[in-house]
Structures are given as C-alpha cells and as structure tokens.
Amino acid sequence: MRAVIQRVREASVDVEGDRIAHIGRGLVVLVGVSVHDSADHADRMVDKLLNLRVFENAAGKFDASVLDVGGAVLVVSQFTLYADTHKGRRPSFTEAAPAAMAEPLYDRMVAAIAQRGVPVGAGRFGARMAVNLVNDGPVTILLESGTP
C-alpha cells in the first residue's frame, strides 16, 4: 500500500460538479492499493498516518500529529500511485490491485480513521474526481505499507 500525504489548510473532492467531501486543517491522503496488500497493510497505514508528526509546534518543529491538532483527513483512492514507467511511455498498472480487492481496503481505511474519532472525508472509489487543496507548507510525504 502506498500513500501520498499532504498537510493542508483545507481540501475538497468534487464528482461531476458536486462537492462530496470537504475538510479544513488536516491531511489529504492519496492511497494506492497493490496486488500484494492486505487488511494488515491498511491498518498499519492508518496507524502511521494518524500518528505521523507533520504539524509544527511553537518552535516550528514537526512535533504534532493530526490527532494532536484535532485535524481531519480526506482519503482519495489513487491507483496511479502504482504506475510502472520503466518501459516505454505509457504507464503500466499491473501492480495496482483490481477494484474488487482495492475498494474494501480503501473502505477499511476510511472506517478505521472514523473509528479513531477523526473527522474523515472520502472521495468516490473509481470515480473521476476533482481534488482541490491548499497545501500547507508545503508538506508532502510518501508512505508505504512496509514503512515501520
């Protein structure tokens, strides 16, 4: 499992012109699921991203997590994080999990974040989405499910 995490001042997702999710201060999580991922990978990813200290303290040091600052999380499915561009000019997505496997893991992540009491918004799995965000910092971090 792979995620691009961006610290934001606010973010939203629109599908076909309708706003389906909006958050204020927090994290946008673009998440890709690979053919090798499991529920354990999703659970570890949620724990890592909720406890990742990417918000600054008074001294300007990264010292607080989204949990610490009372922030929100917006999760967006992003199979293109598994693009393989080693050969040719057209990306291959053979490592990306098929929808039947990826969607339950995506849903598991969204539910797990909500169960931790964090306000959570979500994109629509498989939809063409317009993701709008104001990156704060900017702070952008790549996480992988194997990350300890």
N, C-alpha and C positions, 0 to 999 in steps of 0.2 A: 504494500500500500504506500502511496506517495501523496504528499500534500504540500502545497504552496500556501504558506500562512502569511497574511498581510495584516499588520496593525492598522486600523482605520479609525477615522473620526466618525464616519458614517458609511453605510453601504446599502444597496438595494438590488433586487432582481426583478426584472420585468419579463413577462412572457406574452407575446402577441399584443403588446401595448398595455397590458395590465400589470400593475405592481403586485407581486405575490409575496414579497418579503422585504423588510426594511429593518436595519439595526442602527443604533447610534454607535458610541465608542465601543470598540471591541476588536474582533478578529474576523477576517474573511478567510475561509478555508476552502481552497480548490482541491478536491480529493479525487485521485485516480485509484482504481482497484485493478490489481493484476490477476492473472490466471492462477497465481500461487497463493493468494490471500485467503484468510480465514477469519472467523469471528474473533479469534485471539488477536489478530493483527488490528482489527477495527477497535477493539477495546484498548489495546496499548496506544494506538494513535490518539484516541480521545483523552486518555490519561496524560499523555505527553503534551498535547496542545493546550489542555486546560491548565496545566501547571507550568508551562513554558514562561519564563520570566522575561518578557519583552516590553514591559511598561516601566517607565522611569520613576525613580524615587526623587526626592527633593534635590539630591546631588547630581541628578542626570544619569545615574547608573541604572542599567536594566536590573530591576530588583523585584518586580511585582508581576503576577500572572493575571490573566483575565478574571480568574476567581477573586483575586485580591482587590481588584479595582471595580468589581461589580459590573464588568463589561458584558457584552453579548457576543454571540458567534453566528455567523452566516455561513452555511455549508453549501457548496455548489459542486455537483458532480462534474468531473473533468477527465474523461477517458484519454484525452490527447496528452496527458502527462506521461503516458506510456508510448509516445511516438518513438519509433526507431528510425533514425535518419542516416544510418551508416552507409547504406547503399542507395544510389540513385537520388532523385529529387522529390520523390513522393514518399511521405512518411508511411511506415508500416505500423499497424496497431495489433500485431499478433500477441503481444504480452498483455494487452488490456483484456480484462475479464468481459465475457459476454454479459448482456443486460440481466439475464436470469440469475447470474451469480453476483454481479456487482450491485444491483439495486437493493437486495436485502442487507448487504454490508453497509451501504450508504445509509439506508433507513436505520440500521442499528446504531450507527454513529450519531445521527440526529437525535434519536431517542435517548441514548446514553448521556448526551450533553444536557438535554432537558431534565433527565432524572437527577442530575447533579445540581439542579436549581439554577442553571444558567439560561438566560433568555436566548432562544435559538430561532433562527430563521433558516429556511431551506429553499434552494432552487427546485425546479421540477425535473426529476430524473429523465433524461432522454430528450428534453425539450431544447429548442433553440432559445437561448436566454440572452438578455442584455444585462450584464452585470455592471453596476455603477458603484464607484467607491472613491473615497478621499483617503488616500494612503497617508498615514501619519508617520512622518519621519523623513523619508520613507523607511519602513522596516518590512522586509520580505525575507522569509526563511523557508528553506526546503526541509521537509521531514520525510523520513522513510520508515516503514513499519519495523525494520530491523534496528532502528536507532535506539540505543539503550536509554 
